[in-house]
Amino acid sequence: MAAGGARPPSLAPLTRAGYWLAYIGPAAALSALAAIDRGLLSRRWPASVTDPWVFGVAVVLTLAYSHVFLRRIKVVSAESATLLKTTEEQRDRLRFLHEAMATIAGERDWEVILRRVVELSCELTGARYGALAVLDDDGGLARFITSGLTDDEKAAIAHLPRGEGLLGEVIQMRQALRVDDISRHPSSAGFPPGHPPMTTFLGVPALFGDQVVAHLYLTDKAAGPFSADDEDIVSLLAAQTAALVTNARLNRQVERLAVVEERQRIGMDLHDGTIQSLYGVTLAIDTLLTQIPKEELHIRRVLDDLGDRLSRITNDIRHYVFDLRQEREDLPATVTRIAKELGIETLVRVEAADAGYRTLSDIAAEQLEGWIREALTNVARHAHASSVRVMWRSDAEQFRVSVEDNGVGFERDQAERIGHYGLKDLRERARSLGGRFDLDSAPGKGTEVTMVFPIPP
């Protein structure tokens, strides 16, 4: 680690030296001169010879003392002025840091906060370039914010830092690093293609407890190498940054938890209240259909269509509740859940080992689930089946799914003329995926519905 800059000296030694020079020094010198005059010189030479000589020595000693003392006072004054200037600069920097961090703490835009931290680091130290590497929960690079680089310079850089060289040194050592010449440091790994040349360096980890949250990097200080004061002020800023980043993460986690809890509450309310009510109305319609004479075809058709619409609404709400869970089930589990909701879980079996559904897009997976739900709803309401098979297979180009039952079946032409809502929905979902819908049914021979749709590359 480079020395960077010397701290102002302490005034304690100067104060003690001043006391010795001011009191003991002159008295000791004059006492020694008088003893020499009386004990040695006066015995060998007359007073006319020794007195002028002693006086001259006393004058020389006095001038020497005055010179040394005044020079010391000058040094003390200069050092005191330096210390005062440094103290005032530190106080101004701390005041500026406090005001800036208060402003940042009130900011809501996360991108603005990160960028302001980098700019503030450059302003406090006089650095030309600055960067903030924010880490994710796994220690990887989540965000890399820079300051001082033009858009053209950013575009010219081949790649983001990879944690090598001096950056890697800061990451591994988990402590601040000051370097006067990047190219001469043994850990230097050079710069990626297109990166502007840089000389001085200051890297500081942002620690929250024992966890490294981010790293602050500064280069090319305008007034020379980075000093120990620069390191102290940036370390303080890094600590504040670590607290802001950690607090923001905690807030996001709390917000996500609150959203999840609210979605679960809404889903439970819909499932326990609205869905049960709609299902009760649907059962009432089915019961009413059994009591209407067969010759009242128009009434039976209207009630049957109404039941189909209620079933579709119920399915849409169930699908919405599923979306609230923010998760995607495996397709076999999805089929089992739908069958259980429809009360036919003992009839349905899945005959497919193909896991190609996992590669489907969210839109395709949503339509696929809706298609299977509609097909099984039709079975539950109309087929009177004792066995239902759900099958699918896929390859690199298309996905095929079918639902087959051994129920009563129906005349296909008659169903098409009536415009059965369930069949319309199956056909529309297949069409929305750019696929086709096939129907195979006959009275007393059950029904098989199939959807085939392309898988985008």
C-alpha positions as CSV (number, residue, x, y, z in Angstrom):
1,M,0.0,0.0,0.0
2,A,1.5,3.4,-1.0
3,A,2.0,6.0,1.6
4,G,-0.1,8.4,-0.5
5,G,0.3,11.5,1.8
6,A,1.8,12.3,5.2
7,R,-0.5,13.3,8.1
8,P,0.1,16.7,9.8
9,P,2.6,16.2,12.7
10,S,1.5,16.5,16.3
11,L,2.2,19.7,18.2
12,A,3.0,17.9,21.5
13,P,6.8,17.6,20.9
14,L,6.9,21.2,19.7
15,T,5.3,22.4,22.9
16,R,7.8,20.5,25.1
17,A,10.8,21.8,23.0
18,G,9.5,25.3,23.3
19,Y,9.5,25.2,27.1
20,W,13.1,23.9,27.3
21,L,14.4,26.5,24.8
22,A,12.6,29.3,26.6
23,Y,13.6,28.7,30.1
24,I,16.3,26.1,30.7
25,G,18.4,26.7,27.6
26,P,19.4,30.4,28.2
27,A,20.0,30.0,31.9
28,A,22.2,26.9,31.4
29,A,24.3,28.6,28.8
30,L,24.9,31.8,30.8
31,S,25.6,29.8,33.9
32,A,28.2,27.7,32.1
33,L,29.8,30.9,30.7
34,A,30.1,32.5,34.1
35,A,31.6,29.4,35.6
36,I,34.3,29.3,32.9
37,D,35.0,33.0,33.4
38,R,35.5,32.8,37.1
39,G,37.0,29.4,37.4
40,L,39.4,29.4,34.5
41,L,39.8,32.6,32.5
42,S,40.2,35.0,35.4
43,R,43.1,33.1,36.9
44,R,45.2,33.3,33.6
45,W,44.3,36.6,32.1
46,P,43.3,40.0,33.6
47,A,39.7,41.3,33.4
48,S,40.6,43.6,30.6
49,V,41.2,40.6,28.4
50,T,38.6,38.1,29.6
51,D,35.6,40.4,29.9
52,P,35.4,41.4,26.2
53,W,35.9,37.8,25.3
54,V,33.2,36.6,27.6
55,F,30.9,39.3,26.4
56,G,31.5,38.3,22.8
57,V,30.7,34.7,23.5
58,A,27.5,35.7,25.3
59,V,26.4,37.8,22.3
60,V,27.1,34.9,20.0
61,L,25.2,32.5,22.2
62,T,22.3,34.9,22.5
63,L,22.1,35.4,18.7
64,A,22.3,31.6,18.1
65,Y,19.6,31.0,20.7
66,S,17.4,33.7,19.1
67,H,17.9,32.2,15.7
68,V,17.1,28.6,16.8
69,F,14.1,29.7,18.8
70,L,12.6,31.9,16.1
71,R,13.2,29.3,13.5
72,R,11.4,26.8,15.7
73,I,8.5,29.2,16.2
74,K,8.3,29.6,12.4
75,V,8.2,25.8,11.9
76,V,5.6,25.4,14.6
77,S,3.5,28.2,13.0
78,A,3.7,26.6,9.6
79,E,2.8,23.2,10.9
80,S,-0.1,24.7,12.9
81,A,-1.4,26.5,9.8
82,T,-1.2,23.2,7.9
83,L,-3.0,21.3,10.6
84,L,-5.7,24.0,10.8
85,K,-6.1,23.9,7.0
86,T,-6.3,20.2,7.0
87,T,-8.8,20.2,9.8
88,E,-11.0,22.7,8.1
89,E,-10.8,20.7,4.8
90,Q,-11.8,17.6,6.7
91,R,-14.6,19.3,8.4
92,D,-15.9,20.7,5.1
93,R,-15.6,17.3,3.4
94,L,-17.5,15.7,6.3
95,R,-20.2,18.4,6.2
96,F,-20.5,17.9,2.4
97,L,-20.6,14.1,2.9
98,H,-23.3,14.4,5.5
99,E,-25.5,16.7,3.4
100,A,-25.0,14.6,0.3
101,M,-25.8,11.3,2.1
102,A,-28.9,12.9,3.6
103,T,-30.0,13.8,0.1
104,I,-29.2,10.3,-1.2
105,A,-31.1,8.7,1.6
106,G,-34.2,10.6,0.6
107,E,-34.0,9.5,-3.0
108,R,-36.3,6.7,-4.2
109,D,-34.8,5.9,-7.6
110,W,-32.2,3.2,-7.0
111,E,-30.3,4.0,-10.2
112,V,-30.0,7.6,-9.2
113,I,-28.7,6.6,-5.7
114,L,-25.9,4.4,-7.1
115,R,-24.8,7.0,-9.6
116,R,-24.8,9.7,-7.0
117,V,-22.6,7.6,-4.7
118,V,-20.0,7.3,-7.5
119,E,-20.1,11.0,-8.4
120,L,-19.9,12.0,-4.7
121,S,-16.7,9.8,-4.3
122,C,-15.1,11.6,-7.2
123,E,-16.1,15.0,-5.9
124,L,-14.7,14.3,-2.4
125,T,-11.3,13.0,-3.6
126,G,-10.8,14.9,-6.9
127,A,-10.8,11.7,-8.9
128,R,-11.4,11.8,-12.6
129,Y,-12.9,8.3,-12.9
130,G,-15.0,6.4,-10.4
131,A,-17.0,3.1,-10.4
132,L,-19.3,1.3,-8.0
133,A,-19.6,-2.5,-8.3
134,V,-22.7,-3.7,-6.5
135,L,-22.8,-7.4,-5.7
136,D,-25.8,-9.7,-5.6
137,D,-26.7,-12.2,-2.9
138,D,-24.4,-14.8,-4.4
139,G,-21.4,-12.4,-4.7
140,G,-21.8,-11.9,-8.4
141,L,-21.8,-8.5,-10.2
142,A,-25.4,-7.1,-10.0
143,R,-24.7,-3.5,-11.1
144,F,-21.6,-1.6,-12.3
145,I,-22.0,2.2,-12.3
146,T,-19.3,4.4,-13.7
147,S,-18.5,8.2,-13.6
148,G,-16.2,10.2,-15.8
149,L,-16.4,8.1,-18.9
150,T,-18.1,9.4,-22.0
151,D,-20.6,7.4,-23.9
152,D,-18.0,6.8,-26.7
153,E,-15.4,5.6,-24.1
154,K,-18.0,3.2,-22.6
155,A,-18.9,1.8,-26.0
156,A,-15.2,1.3,-26.8
157,I,-14.4,-0.8,-23.8
158,A,-14.5,-4.5,-24.7
159,H,-16.1,-5.9,-21.6
160,L,-16.9,-5.0,-18.0
161,P,-14.3,-5.7,-15.2
162,R,-13.9,-9.4,-14.4
163,G,-12.5,-9.0,-10.9
164,E,-8.9,-9.3,-12.0
165,G,-5.7,-7.3,-11.2
166,L,-6.1,-4.5,-8.6
167,L,-9.9,-5.0,-8.5
168,G,-9.3,-8.6,-7.6
169,E,-6.8,-7.6,-5.0
170,V,-9.4,-5.4,-3.2
171,I,-12.0,-8.3,-3.5
172,Q,-9.7,-10.9,-2.1
173,M,-8.1,-8.7,0.7
174,R,-11.4,-7.1,1.7
175,Q,-9.6,-3.9,2.6
176,A,-8.7,-0.6,1.1
177,L,-5.9,-0.3,-1.4
178,R,-4.0,2.8,-2.6
179,V,-1.6,2.7,-5.5
180,D,0.4,5.6,-7.0
181,D,1.1,3.9,-10.3
182,I,-1.2,1.1,-11.5
183,S,1.2,-0.2,-14.1
184,R,3.9,-0.7,-11.6
185,H,1.9,-2.6,-9.0
186,P,2.6,-6.4,-9.0
187,S,-1.1,-7.3,-9.1
188,S,-1.8,-5.1,-12.1
189,A,-3.4,-7.0,-15.0
190,G,-3.6,-4.1,-17.4
191,F,-6.7,-2.8,-19.0
192,P,-9.2,-4.3,-21.5
193,P,-9.2,-3.2,-25.1
194,G,-10.6,0.3,-25.5
195,H,-10.1,1.2,-21.8
196,P,-8.7,4.7,-21.2
197,P,-5.2,4.7,-19.4
198,M,-5.3,5.4,-15.7
199,T,-2.5,5.9,-13.1
200,T,-3.4,6.4,-9.5
201,F,-5.9,4.1,-7.8
202,L,-8.0,3.8,-4.7
203,G,-10.2,0.8,-4.0
204,V,-12.4,0.4,-1.0
205,P,-14.8,-2.4,-0.1
206,A,-18.3,-1.5,1.2
207,L,-18.8,-3.7,4.2
208,F,-22.0,-4.3,6.1
209,G,-21.0,-6.3,9.1
210,D,-18.8,-9.0,7.7
211,Q,-20.5,-9.1,4.3
212,V,-19.1,-7.3,1.3
213,V,-22.0,-5.5,-0.4
214,A,-20.1,-3.4,-3.0
215,H,-16.7,-2.1,-4.1
216,L,-15.8,1.6,-4.8
217,Y,-13.0,2.2,-7.2
218,L,-11.4,5.6,-8.0
219,T,-8.6,6.5,-10.3
220,D,-6.6,9.5,-11.6
221,K,-6.7,12.0,-8.7
222,A,-6.1,15.5,-10.1
223,A,-3.7,16.6,-7.4
224,G,-1.5,13.6,-7.3
225,P,-1.7,10.2,-5.5
226,F,-4.6,9.4,-3.2
227,S,-3.9,10.2,0.4
228,A,-4.8,8.5,3.7
229,D,-7.4,11.2,4.2
230,D,-9.0,10.2,0.8
231,E,-9.0,6.6,2.0
232,D,-10.7,7.5,5.3
233,I,-13.4,9.7,3.7
234,V,-14.1,7.1,0.9
235,S,-14.2,4.3,3.5
236,L,-16.8,6.3,5.4
237,L,-18.8,6.8,2.2
238,A,-18.5,3.1,1.4
239,A,-19.8,2.1,4.8
240,Q,-22.8,4.5,4.3
241,T,-23.3,2.9,0.8
242,A,-23.3,-0.6,2.3
243,A,-26.0,0.5,4.7
244,L,-28.1,2.0,1.9
245,V,-27.8,-1.1,-0.3
246,T,-28.6,-3.5,2.5
247,N,-31.6,-1.4,3.6
248,A,-32.9,-1.2,0.0
249,R,-32.6,-5.0,-0.3
250,L,-34.4,-5.5,3.0
251,N,-37.2,-3.1,1.9
252,R,-37.6,-5.0,-1.4
253,Q,-37.8,-8.3,0.5
254,V,-40.4,-6.9,2.8
255,E,-42.4,-5.5,-0.1
256,R,-42.2,-8.8,-2.0
257,L,-43.4,-10.6,1.1
258,A,-46.3,-8.2,1.6
259,V,-47.3,-8.6,-2.1
260,V,-47.1,-12.4,-1.8
261,E,-49.2,-12.4,1.3
262,E,-51.8,-10.1,-0.3
263,R,-51.9,-12.3,-3.4
264,Q,-52.4,-15.4,-1.3
265,R,-55.2,-13.7,0.7
266,I,-57.0,-12.6,-2.5
267,G,-56.5,-16.1,-4.0
268,M,-58.0,-17.8,-0.9
269,D,-60.9,-15.4,-0.9
270,L,-61.6,-16.1,-4.5
271,H,-61.2,-19.8,-4.2
272,D,-63.2,-20.2,-0.9
273,G,-66.0,-17.7,-1.8
274,T,-66.5,-16.8,-5.5
275,I,-65.5,-20.2,-7.0
276,Q,-67.7,-22.2,-4.6
277,S,-70.7,-19.9,-5.3
278,L,-70.3,-20.3,-9.1
279,Y,-69.8,-24.0,-8.7
280,G,-73.0,-24.2,-6.7
281,V,-74.9,-22.4,-9.4
282,T,-73.4,-24.7,-12.1
283,L,-74.6,-27.8,-10.1
284,A,-78.0,-26.3,-9.8
285,I,-78.2,-25.8,-13.5
286,D,-77.1,-29.4,-14.1
287,T,-79.8,-30.6,-11.7
288,L,-82.4,-28.5,-13.4
289,L,-81.5,-29.9,-16.8
290,T,-82.5,-33.4,-15.6
291,Q,-85.9,-32.2,-14.7
292,I,-86.8,-30.5,-18.0
293,P,-88.6,-32.6,-20.6
294,K,-86.5,-33.7,-23.6
295,E,-88.9,-32.0,-26.0
296,E,-88.0,-28.6,-24.5
297,L,-84.9,-28.4,-26.6
298,H,-84.6,-24.6,-26.6
299,I,-84.8,-24.3,-22.8
300,R,-82.3,-27.2,-22.4
301,R,-79.9,-25.6,-24.9
302,V,-80.1,-22.2,-23.1
303,L,-79.4,-23.7,-19.7
304,D,-76.7,-25.9,-21.1
305,D,-75.0,-22.9,-22.7
306,L,-75.4,-20.9,-19.4
307,G,-73.8,-23.8,-17.5
308,D,-70.9,-23.8,-20.0
309,R,-70.4,-20.1,-19.5
310,L,-70.4,-20.4,-15.8
311,S,-67.8,-23.2,-16.0
312,R,-65.6,-21.0,-18.2
313,I,-65.8,-18.1,-15.7
314,T,-65.0,-20.5,-12.9
315,N,-62.0,-21.8,-14.8
316,D,-60.8,-18.3,-15.5
317,I,-61.0,-17.4,-11.8
318,R,-59.1,-20.6,-10.9
319,H,-56.5,-19.8,-13.5
320,Y,-56.2,-16.3,-12.0
321,V,-55.8,-17.8,-8.5
322,F,-53.0,-20.0,-9.9
323,D,-51.3,-17.0,-11.4
324,L,-51.4,-15.3,-8.0
325,R,-49.1,-18.1,-6.7
326,Q,-46.4,-16.9,-9.1
327,E,-45.2,-20.4,-9.9
328,R,-45.4,-22.9,-12.7
329,E,-46.2,-26.5,-11.8
330,D,-45.1,-29.6,-13.7
331,L,-47.8,-30.5,-16.2
332,P,-48.7,-33.8,-14.6
333,A,-49.2,-32.0,-11.3
334,T,-51.3,-29.4,-13.1
335,V,-53.6,-32.1,-14.6
336,T,-54.0,-33.7,-11.2
337,R,-54.9,-30.4,-9.6
338,I,-57.5,-29.6,-12.3
339,A,-59.1,-33.1,-12.0
340,K,-59.3,-32.7,-8.3
341,E,-61.0,-29.3,-8.5
342,L,-63.5,-30.8,-11.0
343,G,-64.2,-33.8,-8.7
344,I,-62.9,-36.4,-11.3
345,E,-59.4,-37.1,-9.9
346,T,-60.2,-40.8,-9.6
347,L,-61.1,-41.1,-13.3
348,V,-58.1,-39.2,-14.8
349,R,-54.8,-40.7,-15.5
350,V,-51.8,-39.2,-17.2
351,E,-50.1,-41.3,-19.9
352,A,-47.1,-39.2,-20.9
353,A,-43.4,-39.2,-19.9
354,D,-42.5,-36.3,-22.2
355,A,-41.1,-33.3,-20.4
356,G,-41.1,-31.1,-23.5
357,Y,-43.7,-28.8,-21.8
358,R,-40.9,-27.4,-19.7
359,T,-39.5,-25.6,-22.7
360,L,-42.7,-23.9,-23.6
361,S,-43.0,-20.1,-23.3
362,D,-45.2,-18.7,-20.5
363,I,-47.9,-17.8,-23.0
364,A,-48.0,-21.3,-24.5
365,A,-47.9,-22.9,-21.1
366,E,-50.9,-20.7,-20.0
367,Q,-52.9,-21.7,-23.1
368,L,-52.0,-25.3,-22.7
369,E,-53.3,-25.4,-19.1
370,G,-56.4,-23.6,-20.1
371,W,-57.0,-26.0,-23.0
372,I,-56.7,-29.1,-20.7
373,R,-58.9,-27.5,-18.1
374,E,-61.7,-26.8,-20.6
375,A,-61.4,-30.4,-22.0
376,L,-61.6,-32.0,-18.6
377,T,-64.5,-29.6,-17.7
378,N,-66.5,-30.9,-20.7
379,V,-65.8,-34.4,-19.5
380,A,-66.9,-33.7,-16.0
381,R,-70.2,-32.0,-17.1
382,H,-71.3,-34.0,-20.2
383,A,-69.4,-37.3,-20.7
384,H,-70.6,-39.5,-17.8
385,A,-67.2,-41.3,-18.3
386,S,-65.6,-43.9,-16.0
387,S,-62.1,-43.3,-17.5
388,V,-60.2,-40.4,-18.9
389,R,-56.7,-40.3,-20.4
390,V,-54.6,-37.2,-20.8
391,M,-51.7,-37.7,-23.2
392,W,-49.0,-35.4,-24.8
393,R,-45.8,-35.7,-26.7
394,S,-43.5,-33.2,-28.3
395,D,-40.5,-32.9,-30.6
396,A,-38.3,-30.0,-31.7
397,E,-41.1,-28.6,-33.9
398,Q,-44.5,-29.2,-32.4
399,F,-46.4,-30.2,-29.2
400,R,-49.4,-32.5,-29.3
401,V,-51.9,-33.0,-26.4
402,S,-55.1,-35.0,-26.3
403,V,-57.9,-35.8,-23.7
404,E,-59.8,-39.1,-24.3
405,D,-62.8,-40.4,-22.4
406,N,-65.0,-43.5,-22.6
407,G,-68.2,-41.6,-22.0
408,V,-71.5,-41.3,-23.9
409,G,-70.1,-39.3,-26.8
410,F,-72.2,-37.2,-29.1
411,E,-72.9,-36.4,-32.7
412,R,-70.2,-34.1,-33.9
413,D,-72.3,-32.3,-36.5
414,Q,-75.0,-31.6,-34.0
415,A,-72.5,-30.2,-31.5
416,E,-71.0,-27.9,-34.2
417,R,-74.5,-26.7,-35.2
418,I,-75.4,-25.9,-31.6
419,G,-72.1,-24.0,-31.1
420,H,-71.0,-25.6,-27.9
421,Y,-69.0,-23.1,-25.9
422,G,-66.6,-25.7,-24.6
423,L,-65.7,-26.8,-28.2
424,K,-65.4,-23.1,-29.2
425,D,-62.9,-22.4,-26.4
426,L,-60.8,-25.5,-27.3
427,R,-60.7,-24.4,-30.9
428,E,-59.8,-20.8,-30.1
429,R,-57.0,-21.7,-27.7
430,A,-55.4,-23.9,-30.4
431,R,-55.8,-21.1,-33.0
432,S,-54.1,-18.6,-30.6
433,L,-51.0,-20.8,-30.6
434,G,-51.0,-21.1,-34.3
435,G,-52.1,-24.7,-34.1
436,R,-55.1,-26.9,-34.9
437,F,-58.0,-28.6,-33.0
438,D,-59.3,-32.1,-33.8
439,L,-62.4,-33.7,-32.5
440,D,-63.4,-37.4,-32.7
441,S,-66.7,-38.5,-31.1
442,A,-69.7,-40.7,-31.7
443,P,-72.7,-41.6,-29.5
444,G,-71.8,-44.4,-27.1
445,K,-68.1,-44.4,-28.2
446,G,-66.6,-41.7,-26.1
447,T,-64.8,-38.5,-27.2
448,E,-61.2,-37.5,-28.0
449,V,-60.1,-33.9,-28.4
450,T,-56.6,-33.0,-29.6
451,M,-54.6,-29.9,-30.0
452,V,-51.4,-29.6,-32.0
453,F,-49.3,-26.4,-32.1
454,P,-45.9,-25.5,-33.3
455,I,-43.0,-24.9,-30.8
456,P,-41.1,-21.7,-31.7
457,P,-37.3,-22.2,-32.0
